[in-house]
Amino acid sequence: MNETLRTIANRYSCRSFTGAPVENEKIEAIALAAVQSPSGMNVQPWQIVVIKDKTLIDDMDATTMDMLSKMDDKSLYERIAGRGGKIYYNTPCMFMIAKKEGTDLDCGIVAENIALAASSLGLGNVICGLARLTFDSEKGQEYAAKIIPEGYEFGMTVLVGYATNPEGTPHEPDMSKIKYIG
Ligand SMILES: Cc1cc2nc3c(=O)[nH]c(=O)nc-3n(C[C@H](O)[C@H](O)[C@H](O)COP(=O)(O)O)c2cc1C
């Protein structure tokens, strides 16, 4: 197995970060990998916003959890409570992929590039779609004005940091999902 295949095989979703900051050179290497992603007709319909302000991330986390706690349906709140009570798992660094409308596939590829780049550098990471909820909260517009560039919309986030348990387990690949013809 080569280095690339090893990184793919060992990646897992990290749901507990120490909170220690990530070195700028690693963040910049990941950001570069993000904008090296392929896109339809090379339109690159994204902006990558790297949030390293942990106070802001923690504030967004608290606002979102507060919103979830007040919902009639508590299932999501309870699920996150069961994972430590933080929707952003104490991450010190959030990669926000802001995208142009209708470019979900391109955005997903960027998310995976970020996740694999982070894994290759020994950093925990998790693609976090629930971050969308933060922008539905009472402070959602305030956050969006700060984070999402004009003309773009929420695409996806990837949380990156040092894992509390760096020995996380990748999911078992389901070989029945593969079919060969010929
Ligand atoms: C589009 C997408 C959105 C996701 N959103 C979340 C999320 O909001 N919170 C979370 O903890 N994990 C999230 N995940 C991670 C998945 O739960 C995870 O990839 C899946 O359970 C497989 O586990 P693995 O990544 O460890 O292989 C998301 C993954 C994808 C691809």
The ligand as a Tripos MOL2 file, in Angstrom:
@<TRIPOS>MOLECULE
LIG
   31    33     1     0     0
SMALL
NO_CHARGES

@<TRIPOS>ATOM
      1 C1        -21.6430   15.1000    4.2970 C.3       1 LIG1
      2 C2        -21.2160   14.6280    5.6720 C.ar      1 LIG1
      3 C3        -21.6970   15.2900    6.7940 C.ar      1 LIG1
      4 C4        -21.2900   14.8780    8.0690 C.ar      1 LIG1
      5 N1        -21.7030   15.5870    9.1620 N.ar      1 LIG1
      6 C5        -21.3000   15.2010   10.3950 C.ar      1 LIG1
      7 C6        -21.6600   15.9700   11.5400 C.ar      1 LIG1
      8 O1        -22.3310   16.9940   11.4590 O.2       1 LIG1
      9 N2        -21.2020   15.5620   12.7520 N.ar      1 LIG1
     10 C7        -20.4260   14.4320   12.8820 C.ar      1 LIG1
     11 O2        -20.0490   14.1150   14.0020 O.2       1 LIG1
     12 N3        -20.0510   13.6870   11.8150 N.ar      1 LIG1
     13 C8        -20.4610   14.0550   10.5810 C.ar      1 LIG1
     14 N4        -20.0520   13.3530    9.4810 N.ar      1 LIG1
     15 C9        -19.1650   12.1970    9.6580 C.3       1 LIG1
     16 C10       -19.8860   10.8680    9.4150 C.3       1 LIG1
     17 O3        -20.7530   10.6020   10.4790 O.3       1 LIG1
     18 C11       -18.8070    9.7790    9.2510 C.3       1 LIG1
     19 O4        -18.0430   10.0470    8.0930 O.3       1 LIG1
     20 C12       -19.4070    8.3880    9.1380 C.3       1 LIG1
     21 O5        -20.0460    8.0130   10.3230 O.3       1 LIG1
     22 C13       -18.3300    7.3350    8.8010 C.3       1 LIG1
     23 O6        -17.3410    7.3240    9.7810 O.3       1 LIG1
     24 P1        -15.8160    7.6160    9.4340 P.3       1 LIG1
     25 O7        -15.7230    9.0180    8.8910 O.co2     1 LIG1
     26 O8        -15.1030    7.4950   10.7520 O.co2     1 LIG1
     27 O9        -15.3780    6.6440    8.4160 O.co2     1 LIG1
     28 C14       -20.4230   13.7620    8.2130 C.ar      1 LIG1
     29 C15       -19.9320   13.1360    7.0620 C.ar      1 LIG1
     30 C16       -20.2990   13.5570    5.8180 C.ar      1 LIG1
     31 C17       -19.7090   12.8900    4.5880 C.3       1 LIG1
@<TRIPOS>BOND
     1     1     2 1
     2     2     3 ar
     3     2    30 ar
     4     3     4 ar
     5     4     5 ar
     6     4    28 ar
     7     5     6 ar
     8     6     7 ar
     9     6    13 1
    10     7     8 2
    11     7     9 ar
    12     9    10 ar
    13    10    11 2
    14    10    12 ar
    15    12    13 ar
    16    13    14 ar
    17    14    15 1
    18    14    28 ar
    19    15    16 1
    20    16    17 1
    21    16    18 1
    22    18    19 1
    23    18    20 1
    24    20    21 1
    25    20    22 1
    26    22    23 1
    27    23    24 1
    28    24    25 2
    29    24    26 1
    30    24    27 1
    31    28    29 ar
    32    29    30 ar
    33    30    31 1
@<TRIPOS>SUBSTRUCTURE
     1 LIG1         1 GROUP 0 **** ****
